[in-house]
Structure formats: structure tokens, C-alpha cells
Amino acid sequence: MVIASILPETGFIRLPTVLQLIPVSRSHWWAGVRDGRFPKGVKISDRCTAWRIEDIRALIERTAKDAEAATAKSRVPAANQNASE
């Protein structure tokens, strides 16, 4: 997987790196953190926030699984509809 070659196993990454992996805007990211859709960061200092690599990996995996499930779910009714005709 490409992510494995980009990210070390553990550690922290800052927002510019997160946004390279999760293709959303800065404002969308922060709204997602507030809403609980995205992981909360860790304050490294007063003006520096970073995210645990493990949390970002989990978000990517969860998003991929949700997308696969949505795709599979959208295909099921079409298959059932053809069977009833």
C-alpha cells in the first residue's frame, strides 16, 4: 500500500502532511475534527498541533471500508431488481 511507504509505523504528522493523504481543505478538516468525523490532534505546543499516525491510518482504513460497503450496497438492489423481472 502506498500509505505504508509514506508514513512510518508510529509518530506524529502535522496538518500539511495529513492533507496530502486526506484530500480535503483545511477548513473541512477542522470542521471534521470538531464534529468527530476526523481524529483530534495532539497539542505539541501552544501553536502546534499534530496527529498520531495510527489515528490517520485508522481513518484511511475506515473511509476505504465505508466506501467499499456503500459501493456494494448500491449494487445489491440492481441485482435484486433484475432477478424479479
C-alpha positions in Angstrom: 0.0 0.0 0.0 1.3 3.5 -0.8 0.5 4.8 2.6 2.8 2.3 4.2 5.7 3.7 2.2 4.9 7.3 3.0 4.3 7.0 6.8 6.4 5.5 9.5 4.6 3.0 11.8 4.2 5.4 14.7 4.8 9.0 15.4 3.1 12.3 14.7 2.4 14.2 11.5 1.4 17.9 11.0 -1.6 19.1 9.1 0.1 19.7 5.7 1.1 16.0 5.6 -2.4 14.9 6.8 -4.0 16.9 3.9 -1.7 15.2 1.4 -3.2 11.9 2.5 -6.8 13.0 3.1 -7.9 15.2 0.1 -10.0 17.8 1.9 -9.5 21.5 2.6 -8.0 22.8 5.8 -11.4 24.2 6.9 -13.2 21.0 6.1 -10.6 19.1 8.1 -11.0 21.3 11.2 -14.8 21.1 10.9 -14.5 17.3 10.8 -12.3 17.4 13.9 -14.9 19.5 15.7 -17.8 17.2 14.6 -15.9 14.0 15.5 -15.6 12.7 11.9 -11.8 13.1 12.0 -9.4 12.4 14.9 -8.5 15.1 17.3 -4.9 16.3 17.2 -2.4 16.4 20.0 -1.1 19.8 21.0 2.7 19.7 20.7 2.9 23.3 21.8 0.7 26.4 22.0 0.7 26.9 18.3 1.5 23.4 17.0 -1.0 20.5 16.6 0.0 17.1 15.2 -1.9 13.8 14.7 -0.9 10.3 15.7 0.0 8.3 12.6 -2.0 5.4 14.0 -5.2 7.6 14.0 -4.7 8.8 10.5 -4.1 5.2 9.3 -7.3 4.1 11.0 -9.2 7.0 9.4 -8.0 6.0 5.9 -8.8 2.3 6.5 -12.3 3.2 7.9 -13.0 5.5 5.0 -11.9 2.9 2.5 -14.2 0.2 4.1 -17.1 2.6 4.2 -16.7 3.4 0.5 -16.5 -0.3 -0.4 -19.6 -1.0 1.7 -21.5 1.8 0.0 -20.5 0.6 -3.4 -21.5 -2.9 -2.6 -24.8 -1.8 -1.1 -25.6 0.3 -4.2 -25.1 -2.7 -6.4 -27.3 -5.1 -4.5 -30.7 -3.5 -5.3 -29.9 -3.5 -9.1 -29.1 -7.3 -8.9 -32.3 -8.0 -7.0 -34.3 -5.9 -9.4 -33.1 -7.9 -12.4 -33.9 -11.2 -10.7 -37.5 -10.2 -10.1 -38.1 -9.3 -13.8 
